[in-house]
Amino acid sequence: LAPWVPVVGLEVHAQISSNSKLFSGSQVQFAAPPNSLVSFFDASLPGTLPVLNRRCVEAAVMTGLALNCSINKKSLFDRKHYFYADLPAGYQITQQRVPIAVNGSLSYSLCIDNKMSQLVTKTVRIKQIQLEQDSGKSLHDDTRSQTLVDLNRAGVGLMEVVMEPDLCCGEEAAAAVRELQLILQTLGSSQAVMAEGQLRVDANVSVHHPGETYGVRTEVKNINSIRFLARAVDYEIQRQIEELENGGTILNETRAFDSKLGCTVPMRDKEGKQDYRFMPEPNLPPLILYDAKSLPANMNHQQVVNIDRIRERLPDLPSVKRAKLVEQYGILPEHSFTLLNEDGLAEFFENVVNQTQMKPKKVVGWILKDLLSYLKQHSLTVKESPVSSLLLADLLNLLEKKEISSTAAKQVLVELWKGEGKTPLEIVKEKKLELIEDQKQLEEICQAVIDGQENE
């Protein structure tokens, strides 16, 4: 048989960075006491009406522009009906028919054979970006055999980014989502912290033989880690291939990824397709956006969303930042990816460069090989580093002035990790570290030691 062709499509739910919810004035706050941030509308009390949050609209437009989408000047809201305990209204307000943005693209890079020096750039198409409200959260208490509901998250604004099935493995899926995460964080449209549920991924996976139609797909729901996403997609691809090669069939079902077991497990089947009974949201008019040409002369700018004004405020995206790092500092492209992929590392690097006489190429080596490896070994973020950019710059200045050797510098760095508040120079004096300027001097010292031993 011809080799199998995997097909992967992603649906990414990003929580919009906003002080209040999508249709109510309730505050948005992570880890607040249960049911402490719930308005009458969030609880779906009779007679309450939705009021659209302008900030959420602007964040969606900004994200759409950054992902090369066409922004619909007129979009519509719909009701999607399903009945869960954490969805008080019995429906979710979303944008199924005419979303706010369509037909975009996302470029991402990944390394070949795990070699950072061999990067390849790929593109995944963006089908649409739609605004929708989040549901609440069900808390299962197995000890008492009961489920409790926290509605703090109910009504929080989401952007659902729907990608076309252009991916083929877990590595590609992870790289695309990581790039999207960086873009959202750069724009400020979402904090996109996966550990706090601000970025959740649903992966649709199927396999087929070349030339045949797509196979039956499964959906792996609510993946909250990029590493777990790669593992879940690769496992599901291999599971489907083994199932088909053994004469079995693939069920159109929803699955979950068990990170402890490293496998996907069934949640519910989709054999009888659920009827969400989509209908227009009667309490919300069409969402009308403007640009410089269509904006009426007497319109109050505070009452409308102007696409062109948002476009003018777009910051440099990660791809542009990488190019600038390479051009300005002469570092390798693969190093620019690592600097941007780690939150705060690029800023740390630039701070060190601005405070030291050492060339950027050497600085990036110290940061990636010594600083970053230590942080990962101890599960620390860049912001939690015991060695500040100023301390590292002071150390590299001593090395650049040949006041200490590279071996001594590494010894100083080990002492700096202890976070005792000492400067590199103080550590040098305390440890009585001396400079060995070059290989010739080292050989002379070694020979003197040997001669001394022979005399004894």
N, C-alpha and C positions, 0 to 999 in steps of 0.2 A: 504494500500500500504506500501511496505517496505520503510524505510527512504531513503532520497536522498543522493547521494554521490557526493560532489563537487570535481571538478578537476581544479587545477590552475597551469598554466605554465607561466614563466616570460621570457621576453627578456629585458635585461638591457644594455643601451647604456652609456658607460663611456667615457668621453672626456680624451684623453691621455694628460698627463702633459708633454708638449713639447713647446719649444720656437717658433717653426715654424709649419706650417701645414703639412698634410700627404704627399702631392705631390708637394708643392711649398715652396718658401722661405718666404712667408708672415708671419708676426708676429702674435702670438696668444695672445690676450689681452681682458679681459672682460670689457664691457662698454666703449669701444673706440668709438669715433665719427663714425656715420654710414658711411659705405663704405670707411673707411680710411685704411683698412688692406686687400686690394684686389689686387692680382697680375693678370697679363694677363691670366695665366692659370685658376685662380679662376673664372674669368669672362668669361672663355671659348672662348677666342679670337682665330680665326683660326691660325693654325700652332704651337700652344703651346703644349708642351709635359709634362707628369708627371715625376717627379724624386722622388723616394721613400725615405722617411725620416728614417734613421737608428735608431734614438731614438725611434720612434713609434714601430718599429719591436721589439727592445729589451724590451720595456714595455709590449708588448703583450706576448712575450716569458716568461718574468718574472711572469706575471699574470697567464699564463697557468700552469707553474710549481707550483705556490702557490696553484692552484686549482686542483692539482693532475692530470693534463691533459697529454695526449701524444702529444708531439710537432711534427708536420709534418716537416720533413726536406725539403720537396718540397711542396709549396702551390701555389695556382693560384689566379689571379685577374680576376674579371668578371665585365661586365657592366649590371646594372639593370636599365631598362628604365622606367621612368614615367615623366609626364610633369606637373611640378609646376613652378610658376613664380620665386620661390627662388632657382631653380636648373637650372642654365644657360645652361648647356650642354644637358639637357634633359635625362641624365642618371647619376647614381651614381656608382662610382668604389667601389666594395665590394669583398668579397670572398664567393661565394655561393657554388661552387662545392667542392673545396678542401681548407678548412680554415687552419689557422696557428696552431690551437690546437683543440683536440677533446677528448671526453670520460673522463671527469673529475668528481669531486665531491666536494661539499661544505657542511661542517658540521656546524650546527648552534644550538643554545639552546634557549628555551623559557620556561617560568614559567607556572605551572599548577594552574588554578583557581586564577591567579594574585598573587600567593604566590612566592616571590623570593626564599624562602627556598626550594621550590619544582621545581627544574630545570630538564628538560628532553632534551637530545641531539638527534637531527634528522639530516638526510642527504638528500640533493637534488642532483640529477645527473646533471652534466654539459654536454650538448650535444656538443657544440662547442664554440670556441671564434674566431671571425673573425675581420680582419681589414677592415675599410671602412671610407669613407669621409662623413662629415656632410653636410647638406644643409644650405642655407642661412636662413634668418628669414623674414617672412611677417609681416608687421605692419599695422593693420587695423585701418583706421581713419573713424569711423562711422559718425562723424560730417560732413565731406566732401564727404562721401560715396566713399572712395577710399582706395586702398591698396598700401603701399610703401614697397620696398624691400631693406633690408640691407644684403650685401654679406660678411660682416666681418667673419661670422661663416662658410661660404661656404668653404669646403675643409679642415676644422679642422679634425684632426685624431680622430677616435672613435674605441673603442673595443666593439663589440656587444657580450655579454655573454648570450648564449641561454640555458635556463634551461629546463630540461625535466618536464612534468606535474606531479610532485611528491608532490605538495603542496595541501592543502585542505581548507585553510581559510585565512582571511586577516592577522591574527596574525602570521601564519607561513610565509606568503609572506614577511611581514614586518621584521621579525627576520632574514630571509635569506638575504634580501637586506642590512640590517644593518650590518650583518657580512661581506658581500661582500664589503661594503663601507669601513669598518675598514681595511680589507685586502689591498684594493687598496691604502688607505692612508698610511698604514704601508710600503708598497712596494715603494710608491712614483710614481707609474705608472699612477695614476690619483688623483687629489685633491678631486674629487667626492663630490663637494659642490652642493647639489641639488638646493639650492636657486639661483645659478648662471647657472643652466642648465647643469652642468657637469656630472650629473647622472640622466638619465631619464628612466622610466620603462614602458613597455607595458605588460599588464596582460591579458592572455588568460584564459577565465573562461567558464566552462560548468558544467552541473549536469546530473546525470543518476541514475537509480535504480541499486542496487547491482546485479552483474551477467550480466547486459546488456552492450551493447557497449556504448562508450562515446557519450554524447549528442552533439547537435550543439553548437559551441562555439562562444562567442563574444570576441572582443579585445578592451580593454580599453587602450587608447593611451596616451602617454606623461604625466605620473604621476610624479610630481616633488617634492614629499614629502613622507617620510616613513609613517607618520600618515595618509596622504590622501590615500596611497596605501592600508593600512589595511581597511579603511572605504570603498574605492571603490570596493575592492574584496568582502567584506562581503555584501555590498548592492547589487552587481550584482548577487551573489549567491542567495540571498533572492528574488530578482526580478524574476529570472528565475524559481525558485521553484513555486512562486505564479502564474506566467504566465502559467506554465504547469498544475498546479493543477486546474486552472480555465478553462482548455480546450484549451488554446492558444498554439502557437508555438514560438520557439525561432528563430530569424533571424540571419543568419551569417553576422554580421555587425560590423562596427567599432564605438565605443562609446567614449565619453569623460567624465571625472568626474568633476562635478560642486561642488566645495568645499563649496560654500555658501549655496547651497540647500542640499548638502550631498547626491547627487544621480548621477547616470550616465545618459547621454543624447545621443541620436543617432547623429552620424556625417555623416556616409555614409554606404550604404549596400555593401555586397560582394557577392550578389547572382550571378552576372556574374563575375566570378573570373578574376581579372585583370591580363592581360598577360604582364609581365615585360620584355619579350623577352630577357632573359639572353643570353649573348654571351661572349666569352673570350675577355678580354681587350687586343687589339692588340698592344698597346704602352708600355706594361709592360711585361718583361720576367717572367718566373716562379721564385718565391722567394726561394732561396736555403739557407738552414741553415746547420751548421756543429756541430759536437761534437768532443771530443778529439780523437776518433778513426778515424773518417772520414775526419778530417782536413788534407789537403795535406801538405807535409813537407815544401815546399817553399812558402806557402800562406802567404800573408801579413795580420797580425791579425787585422789591422785597416780597412780592406776591407771586412771582413766577420763577421757574428754573430755566436759566439760559445755558444751553449746551455749549455755546462758544466761549462763554466766560469760564465755565468749568474746564474746558480744553486748555485755555490760557494758563490755568493754575496747576496743570499737571506737572509733577516733579520728574526728575530724571528717573527712569525705570532701571531695574537691576542690570539689564543688558548694556545700557548706556554707561552706568557706573563702572561696570567691568572694563569697558573700552577705555574710559578715562583713566582708570587705575593703571592699565597697561601702558597707555600713551604717556601719562605724566611721570610715572615712576620707573618705567622700563622693566616691569616684572613680567613673568610668564603668564599667558592667559589662564592656565590651569590654577595658578596661584590666586588670580583674581576671583575665580569661582569659589575657592575655599574661603577667602576673606569675606565674601558676601554671604556665603551659605551659613556661616556661624554668626549669630546675632551679636552685633556690636564689635566684631573683630576688625572690620575695615576701618571703623573710626579709631579703634585702638592703634592699628597700624599707622594711620596718618598722624596721630598724636605723637607716636614714637619718632617717626621720620622728621617731624617738625622740631623735635627737641634734641636730635642727635646729629653728629657729623658723619655718621656711617651711611654708606650708600644704601638706597632702598632695597636693592637686590639682596644685600646681606641681612638687612633688618627683617625682611620677610622670611628668610631662612630661620632666624632665631625665633620668630613668632610662630611659625607653622611647626617647626621640629621640636622646639623646647616648650614654649608657652602652651600651645594648643594640645600637645600630647599629654602634658601634665594635667591640664584642665579636664580632658576626657577621662584620664586615668582616675581622677578623683571626683568625677561627675559634677564638675563646676561649670557655671556659665562664665562668659568673659567679664560680666559685671561683678561676679563673685571672686575674681582673681585676686589672690593676696599680693601679687606683684602688679603695681600700677604702671601705666604707660610712662610716667615720669621716672620711676625707679629703674625700669628697663632701659630707658634712654640714658640715664646716668651710667648704668653698667656698660652699655655699648660705647659710650663716649670714652670710658676708661680703656676699653679694649682698642678702640680706634686710635687713641693717643699712644698706644703701646705701653701704657702704664701697668697693664696686667696681660697675661697670656690668655688664649682662648680656653685652655684647661682651667686656669684660675677663675675665669669668668663663669664657667659652668659650676665651679665650686661656690662662687658667690651667689649664683642663681638658686642653688639648693638651699642656701641660708635664707635668701629672700622669701622662699616659699613658706618659711615658718611664720612669716608675718609678725616679726618682733619689733617692727618700726625702725630698724637700722637701715642706714643708707649703704649703697655698695662700697663707698670709700671707707666707711667705718668698719665694714666686714673685712675689707682688704687689710686694714691696719691691725685689726683684732686677730686675724688668722695668719698675719705676717706672710701674705702671699707675694711672691716675687715674679718679675717678668722674665720669661725666657723668650727672647726676641725672635730667634730663628732656629732652623735645624742645625746650623753649624755650631751655635752656642750650646745647644742641647748635647750634640756629640762631644764637645769639649768637656762638658760637665760629666757625662757618662765615663769618658776616658779617664778623667781625674779620679773618679770614684774607683775605677778598676785599678789604676796605678796605686792608689792608696791602699787597697786591699792586698795587692801583691807585695808592697813594702812591709805591711804588717806580718 
